[in-house]
């Protein structure tokens, strides 16, 4: 006579299908969040352009007080541009003084990187009144 007292033990666990459904839902949520991160990255990198143009404004004002005119030359105002990303440096924006006269100047910062891949490059501008504005939005 054989006595069989074997109890069947079952472990409680999730099935493969349940795990795959959860992973798919997480993937979809991440996919929905990523496009919103592009604007955060663009805003963070735009701070570089704003800071550089504010520095240009200060240097142009100093040059104006000494020489009674604005200058188109970085050397004249004492500005050293960081090495840009196209030359292996960290700077994402190319700074230019596009016009200068006795009483006015305009400087721009143009992105060398298309942040959202639409072919439009972010551009900021400042003038003698420290009017800093984004003229081309990426």
Order of alpha helices (4+ residues) and beta strands (2+ residues): alpha-alpha-beta-beta-beta-beta
